Amino acid sequence: MIKILLVDDHIMVSSGMGRILNDERGFSVLATVGSGEEAVQFCRKHNPDIVLMDIHMPGIGGMEATKKILRYCPDTRVIVVSVHTENPMPAKVMQLGASGFLSKDALPEEVIKAIRKVHSGQRYLSTKIAQQMALAEIDESQQNPYQVLSDRELQIMNMITRGKRVQDISEQLSLSSKTVNSYRYRMFEKLQISGDVELTHLAIKYRMLDMNDL
C-alpha cells in the first residue's frame, strides 16, 4: 500500500484528488493538510511514502517544507505540484531533492503514473516540463532571470509578491527582519530592479505569479 499525504491550501483541490487516489488500487491517502508547517509535522509523525506538495501556500511554503521533509524523513519522496511550470521552478525543486514535478492541470492518470514511478525509485517530470528544462539549458539567452536567485531568495520573492510583509516573512521563516531585507536587496541587485512593485511585475511577466495569486 502506497501511503500518501496531500498538501494544498485549496481544500476543494485536495479533497477531489484525495477521492480519486483513494479509489486507486494500492493507494491510501492518509491525510490532507493546508500548509508547509503541517506537512512537516505530519511527515515526522506518520512517515508517508509520497507527499504531493503544492508549492505556493501560507506559511513557509512548499519549497521550505520539501527541504525539511527530505531532511527529517529520508524515506519519504516528494512530488511538487504547481501552476508555475516554467523554469526556474521545476529545476529549483528538483535540485532541492524532490522526486517529481507536476503541473496543477495534470490529469488524474498522470498523477497516478507519477506516484507509481516515484514510489518505485524513479524520478518523474511530464514530457512538456522536461522539454522546457532541456531547451532552457541549450538556449541560455531564453533563461528566466530568476535562475540567478538562490532557493532562499526565490522563496522570499514568492512571499513578497503575494503581499507578505517583511515582519511576516521573518516570523514564518525564523529569520530576523534585517536578514530578510538583506535577501530583498540582494534580489533587487541580481534582477536589476529597485523595489517590490518591480519584483511583482517581473514575476507576472515571467509567469512566476499570476493575477489569481494576488
Secondary structure by P-SEA (a helix, b strand, c coil): cbbbbbbcccaaaaaaaaaaaaaccccccccccccaaaaaaaaacccccccccccccccccaaaaaaaaaaacccbbbbbbccccccaaaaaaaaacccccccccccaaaaaaaaaaaaacbbbbcaaaaaaaaaaaaccccccccccccaaaaaaaaaaaacccaaaaaaaacccaaaaaaaaaaaaaaaccccaaaaaaaaaaacccccccc
